[in-house]
Amino acid sequence: MKKLNAIWVITVLLFLFFSNKSFAFEKKDTVRVLFVGNSYVYYNNLAQMIGLITDSMDTKIICKKSTVGAATLGQHWNNARGLKSKQLIATKKFDIVVIQDNSMWPLEHKDSLLINGGLFCNYIRENAAKPYLYNTWAREKTPETQSRINEVYNDLAKSENAVNVPVGSSWDLARKTLPSMKLFSEDGSHPSAVGTFLIALNFIKKITGTLPKNYATVYNYFDKDGETFRIMQLTDSEIKSCVSIVNTVIQ
């Protein structure tokens, strides 16, 4: 009887050991990201979309944002308009901080973007995070300005050893190869739902090195009361096109 009891105890312990090991392997890695920017971040709930898309991946990206419409990096740096981006960065709760200037600043105020971008990159590193750059897109009516926008963000990335997320290049390729894809909202500046999905995939690929194998066509988000609200609905064709674009731009 004692021998049987001993065998039973050993069996239970082995079961618990391997169960715990299995559970440990199933745990997701998490990456915490802060977006410092403006409406190009909060349009169509980009932060929530990134989190929802990465639910199916081994790495879950958890995003927070510090944004005000049309905000510049200078306003973020100087705590203008009620912004508290620097205070959030100083909490050291983030692995990555993404910075994005006003969409017209690369064209109209290049020096401001480079100066304030440099200040932020240093400050982000001082607070134990990695600086990423949100390289934005040209307006719908002026696609020829994309190369100038890219040049400024590439210069900042090189001078500060920051990671440049080439969203603008993805939009440029989509516009040239898939002209029927509706990337813009009615104002010709902000992203449509498909545009935001394309942006999200750029960040996911650049942060994790890969993209999900499977995607939902409907994305819902739970609010603090447990109620759901729909962020966006996509077609399989739109998803496939966005995935192809991002995999071409980000090798």
C-alpha positions as CSV (number, residue, x, y, z in Angstrom):
1,M,0.0,0.0,0.0
2,K,2.8,2.4,0.9
3,K,4.5,1.6,-2.4
4,L,1.2,2.4,-4.3
5,N,0.8,5.7,-2.4
6,A,4.4,6.7,-3.3
7,I,3.9,5.9,-6.9
8,W,0.6,8.0,-6.9
9,V,2.4,11.0,-5.3
10,I,5.2,10.8,-7.8
11,T,2.8,10.6,-10.7
12,V,0.9,13.7,-9.4
13,L,4.1,15.6,-8.9
14,L,5.3,14.8,-12.4
15,F,1.9,15.8,-13.9
16,L,2.0,19.1,-12.1
17,F,5.6,19.7,-13.1
18,F,5.0,19.2,-16.8
19,S,1.7,21.0,-16.7
20,N,3.4,24.1,-15.3
21,K,6.2,23.8,-17.9
22,S,3.6,23.6,-20.6
23,F,1.8,26.6,-19.2
24,A,5.0,28.6,-19.1
25,F,5.7,27.9,-22.7
26,E,2.2,29.1,-23.6
27,K,2.6,32.5,-21.9
28,K,2.9,35.4,-24.3
29,D,5.7,37.8,-24.4
30,T,4.5,41.4,-24.0
31,V,5.9,44.6,-25.4
32,R,4.6,47.9,-24.0
33,V,4.5,50.8,-26.4
34,L,3.8,54.5,-25.9
35,F,2.7,56.5,-28.9
36,V,3.6,60.2,-28.7
37,G,1.8,62.0,-31.6
38,N,-1.5,63.4,-32.8
39,S,-4.6,62.4,-34.7
40,Y,-2.6,60.0,-37.0
41,V,-2.4,57.9,-33.8
42,Y,-5.9,58.1,-32.4
43,Y,-7.8,57.9,-35.8
44,N,-9.6,54.6,-35.9
45,N,-8.1,53.6,-32.6
46,L,-4.6,52.5,-33.9
47,A,-3.4,51.6,-30.4
48,Q,-6.3,49.2,-29.8
49,M,-6.0,47.7,-33.3
50,I,-2.4,46.8,-32.8
51,G,-3.3,45.1,-29.5
52,L,-6.2,43.2,-31.1
53,I,-4.2,42.0,-34.1
54,T,-1.4,40.7,-31.9
55,D,-3.7,38.7,-29.8
56,S,-3.1,35.7,-32.1
57,M,0.7,36.1,-31.9
58,D,3.3,34.9,-29.5
59,T,4.1,38.5,-28.7
60,K,1.3,40.8,-27.5
61,I,1.8,44.5,-28.0
62,I,0.1,46.7,-25.4
63,C,-0.2,50.3,-26.5
64,K,-0.8,53.6,-24.7
65,K,-1.0,57.0,-26.4
66,S,-0.3,60.6,-25.6
67,T,-2.0,62.7,-28.3
68,V,-3.7,65.9,-29.2
69,G,-4.9,66.8,-32.7
70,A,-2.2,68.4,-34.9
71,A,0.3,68.2,-32.1
72,T,4.0,68.8,-32.9
73,L,7.0,67.2,-31.1
74,G,7.9,70.6,-29.8
75,Q,4.5,70.9,-28.1
76,H,5.0,67.4,-26.6
77,W,8.5,68.3,-25.4
78,N,7.4,71.6,-23.8
79,N,4.3,70.1,-22.2
80,A,2.0,72.4,-24.2
81,R,-1.7,71.9,-24.7
82,G,-2.0,69.8,-21.5
83,L,0.4,67.1,-22.9
84,K,2.3,65.0,-20.4
85,S,4.3,62.8,-22.7
86,K,7.6,63.3,-20.9
87,Q,6.0,62.4,-17.6
88,L,4.7,59.2,-19.1
89,I,8.1,58.3,-20.5
90,A,9.7,59.0,-17.1
91,T,7.6,56.3,-15.5
92,K,9.8,53.7,-17.3
93,K,6.8,51.5,-18.0
94,F,7.4,51.3,-21.7
95,D,9.8,49.1,-23.8
96,I,9.3,51.3,-26.9
97,V,8.3,54.9,-27.4
98,V,7.1,55.9,-30.8
99,I,7.4,59.6,-31.7
100,Q,5.5,61.3,-34.6
101,D,5.5,65.0,-35.5
102,N,2.8,67.0,-37.2
103,S,2.3,65.5,-40.7
104,M,3.4,68.8,-42.4
105,W,6.5,69.4,-40.2
106,P,8.9,67.3,-42.4
107,L,8.0,69.5,-45.3
108,E,7.7,72.9,-43.6
109,H,9.7,72.7,-40.4
110,K,12.4,70.1,-40.9
111,D,14.8,71.6,-38.4
112,S,12.2,71.5,-35.6
113,L,11.4,67.9,-36.3
114,L,15.1,66.9,-36.2
115,I,15.9,69.0,-33.0
116,N,12.9,67.9,-31.0
117,G,13.1,64.4,-32.4
118,G,16.7,64.2,-31.2
119,L,15.8,65.5,-27.7
120,F,13.1,62.8,-27.4
121,C,15.3,60.0,-28.6
122,N,17.9,60.8,-25.9
123,Y,15.2,61.2,-23.3
124,I,13.6,57.9,-24.3
125,R,16.9,56.0,-23.9
126,E,17.5,57.7,-20.6
127,N,14.3,56.2,-19.4
128,A,15.1,52.7,-20.4
129,A,13.1,52.5,-23.7
130,K,13.9,52.3,-27.4
131,P,12.9,55.2,-29.7
132,Y,10.9,54.4,-32.8
133,L,9.9,56.9,-35.5
134,Y,6.4,57.0,-37.1
135,N,7.4,57.9,-40.7
136,T,4.1,59.2,-42.0
137,W,2.6,59.5,-45.5
138,A,2.0,62.2,-48.0
139,R,-1.4,63.8,-48.4
140,E,-3.7,62.4,-51.0
141,K,-3.3,65.3,-53.4
142,T,0.5,65.6,-53.0
143,P,2.0,62.1,-53.4
144,E,5.2,63.6,-54.8
145,T,6.2,64.8,-51.3
146,Q,6.6,61.3,-49.9
147,S,10.3,61.1,-50.7
148,R,11.0,64.4,-48.8
149,I,9.0,63.1,-45.8
150,N,11.0,59.9,-45.8
151,E,14.3,61.7,-46.1
152,V,13.7,63.7,-42.9
153,Y,12.7,60.7,-40.9
154,N,15.6,58.6,-42.3
155,D,18.0,61.4,-41.3
156,L,16.6,61.4,-37.8
157,A,16.8,57.6,-37.6
158,K,20.4,57.6,-38.7
159,S,21.6,60.5,-36.5
160,E,19.9,59.2,-33.3
161,N,20.2,55.4,-34.1
162,A,16.4,55.1,-33.8
163,V,14.1,52.6,-35.5
164,N,12.2,54.1,-38.5
165,V,8.9,52.5,-39.1
166,P,8.3,53.1,-42.9
167,V,4.5,53.6,-42.9
168,G,4.9,56.3,-45.6
169,S,6.7,53.9,-47.9
170,S,4.0,51.3,-47.5
171,W,1.3,53.8,-48.4
172,D,3.3,54.9,-51.4
173,L,3.6,51.3,-52.6
174,A,-0.1,50.7,-52.0
175,R,-1.0,53.8,-54.0
176,K,1.2,52.9,-56.9
177,T,0.3,49.2,-57.1
178,L,-3.3,49.1,-55.7
179,P,-4.8,52.5,-56.7
180,S,-8.3,51.2,-55.9
181,M,-7.4,50.8,-52.3
182,K,-9.1,53.5,-50.2
183,L,-6.4,54.5,-47.7
184,F,-7.6,58.0,-46.9
185,S,-10.6,59.4,-45.1
186,E,-12.7,62.1,-46.8
187,D,-10.3,64.9,-45.8
188,G,-7.4,63.4,-47.9
189,S,-5.1,63.4,-44.9
190,H,-6.3,61.0,-42.2
191,P,-6.4,57.2,-42.6
192,S,-9.5,55.2,-43.5
193,A,-10.1,51.9,-41.7
194,V,-7.9,50.1,-44.3
195,G,-5.3,52.8,-43.9
196,T,-5.1,52.3,-40.1
197,F,-4.9,48.5,-40.6
198,L,-1.9,49.0,-42.9
199,I,-0.3,51.3,-40.3
200,A,-0.8,48.7,-37.6
201,L,0.8,46.0,-39.6
202,N,3.9,48.2,-40.2
203,F,4.4,48.6,-36.5
204,I,3.7,44.9,-35.7
205,K,6.2,43.7,-38.4
206,K,8.9,46.2,-37.3
207,I,8.5,45.5,-33.6
208,T,8.1,41.7,-33.7
209,G,9.8,40.9,-37.0
210,T,6.8,39.0,-38.3
211,L,3.1,39.2,-39.0
212,P,0.2,37.0,-37.8
213,K,-0.7,34.0,-39.8
214,N,-4.5,34.5,-39.3
215,Y,-6.6,37.6,-39.2
216,A,-10.2,38.5,-38.2
217,T,-12.3,40.5,-40.6
218,V,-14.2,42.1,-37.7
219,Y,-12.3,43.8,-34.9
220,N,-14.2,44.6,-31.7
221,Y,-12.9,46.1,-28.5
222,F,-14.1,45.8,-24.9
223,D,-14.6,49.0,-22.9
224,K,-14.1,49.4,-19.2
225,D,-17.7,48.2,-18.5
226,G,-17.2,45.1,-20.6
227,E,-19.3,46.4,-23.5
228,T,-18.0,45.9,-27.0
229,F,-17.6,48.4,-29.8
230,R,-16.6,47.7,-33.4
231,I,-13.3,49.4,-34.4
232,M,-13.4,48.2,-38.0
233,Q,-14.5,45.6,-40.5
234,L,-12.3,44.5,-43.4
235,T,-12.6,42.2,-46.4
236,D,-10.2,39.2,-46.9
237,S,-8.9,40.9,-50.0
238,E,-8.1,44.1,-48.1
239,I,-6.2,42.1,-45.5
240,K,-4.3,40.1,-48.0
241,S,-3.3,43.3,-49.9
242,C,-2.1,45.0,-46.7
243,V,-0.1,42.0,-45.6
244,S,1.6,41.8,-49.0
245,I,2.5,45.5,-49.0
246,V,4.1,45.4,-45.6
247,N,6.0,42.2,-46.3
248,T,7.4,43.8,-49.4
249,V,8.4,47.1,-47.7
250,I,9.7,45.5,-44.4
251,Q,11.9,42.5,-45.3
